Amino acid sequence: MSQSPRDRIAQRRQLQKQQSQIFLELLPVLDDLDRACNHWQQAQQQQQQQPADSSNWWRRLFPWTTQPTPDHPGELNAVVKSAYDGVSLIRQSLLDILERQAVTPIDTLGYPFDPSQMNAMGREASPEAPPNTVIKEILKGYRWQDRVLREAQVIVAEATDHQSSSS
């Protein structure tokens, strides 16, 4: 027995709704991986700036660990780089999977504020950026096919006194 066109359309809509829900549930995982990558990058920079104090630095980075502190700064740097590389690979794998399903990030930094894709969380004076330009991204937005899956949360530049007086 074949389905009516109305039933097929309803089935397709239901499937799209389920897919959308799965993608929305995966985005916080991707956000966490982004935060982890940023954390490891910052940790690597801190370790390079303070190599002599590796013991305290290691304890601040891993307060729960019972493992001995690496003795040599190069060894510590290798541990941090390895962790960053691992998290980056996992993050990239998830991005690749989502991209194959037509889920793509919304580019925001340096672009004019677009309320159909972005949610302005605040405004900041920025002498470098034109007014209403996105200067910070708090939470990355994503698009699925031709619609916004999640709006980006951004900070938008506002006119400085210098910009408003020269206009």
N, C-alpha and C positions, 0 to 999 in steps of 0.2 A: 504494500500500500504506500503510495507516494504522499509526501506532505504537501500541503497547500502553500502557496507563496507566503501567505500571512504567517503560517507556522514557522517557515524557514527564516523569515525576517525576525520573528520573536526569538527563535533559537540563536540566531547570529548576535542579536542584541544582548542576550543573556551571557553568551560566551565572551563578548567584549567586556561586559561588566565584570565578569569573573577575572579576566586577564588584567583589567585595570586594577582590581583589588589586589591581585598578587604583586603587580609592579609597585603599588603604593606600599605594600608591606616590605618589599625589598629595599626601598629607598632609605629608610633609617639605618639599615645595615651598611649601605654605601656611605651614608653620612658618618657613621662610626669609623669606617675604614679611612675616610678622608681625614677625620680628626686624629686617628692613629698615625697616619703618614705625617701629618703636620707635627705631632708630638715627637716622632722619631727624628724628623729634620731638625727641630729645635734642640732636641737632646744632643744630636751630633754637633751642632754649632756650639752649644754650651761646653761640651766636652773638649772641643778643639780650643776654645777660649781659656779653659781652666784645666789643662792636662795634669798639673802637679797635684791637684786635690781630687784625684780619681776615686779615692775611697769614700769620701763624703758624697761626691756626686753620684756614685753608684748606689749608695744607700737612699738618696733622695729619689732616684729614678725607680728603684726596685725596693720599696720599704718592706715588702712582704718576703723577700728572698732569704733563704738560709745558706745560699751558695757563697763561697768565699769571693771576696772582691778581686777582680783581675788586678795583677800587680803592675803590669806595664801599660802605659797610656795607649800604645798601639793596639794592644790586645783588647782593651776596652772599646776603642774606636771600631775595631772589627766586629765586636758583638753588636754595637749600636747599628752599624751599617748593615749587618746581616738581618737584624730585626726589621729595619726599614725596608730593605729589599724584599723580604718575605711578605710584609703587609702590602707593599706596592703591587706585587704580583697578584695577590688575592684580589685587591681592589680593581686592577686592570682586567682580570678575568671576569669579574662581575660586570664591569662596564661593557666588555665585549659581548657578553650574553645579552644584556639589555639592548645594546645597539642592534644586534641581530633581530631583536623583536621590535625594532623601530622606536625604542625609548632613547631619547637623546637629551643631553644637558642644554639648558637655555643659556646662551652667552649673555652676560650682563655687564661685566666690568668695562667701563669706558663707553658704554652705549647709552642713548637717551632712555630715561625712565619710560617704561611701557606698562600701564596699569592692567593690561589684559594678560600679562605674563609675570608681573612682578608686584610684590607688596612692599611698599616703602615703610620701613621700620623706624626711620628717622631721617633727619637732614643735618648736614654738617657744612660749615663754611670750607670752601676749597679754592684757593687762588689759582690752582693749576687747571681745574676742570670747569667747563661751562655749567651754568645752572641747569638743574634737572638731569644731570648725567650721573650714572651709577658710579660711586667711588669705592664702595665696599659691598661684599656679598656675605651675608650672614648665613644663609642657607641656600644651597644651590637648587634651582628649579629644573624641572624636567618636562619634556613634551613627549607624548606618545602619538605617533602618526601625525594627525593634523590638529591635535588638541592639547591643551595644557593639562598635564597630569598633576603637577604640583607647582604652584607659583614660587618664584625665587623671592627670598626675603633680602632686601637690600637697603643700603644707606645712600641717599641721594645728595648731590652737591647743591648747596644754595648759594645765591649770589653773595659775594663779599661786598663790603662797603666800596672797595676800589672798583669792582666790576659794575655795581649798580650806578656809581657816579660817572663812569666812563661811557655808559650806554646812552 
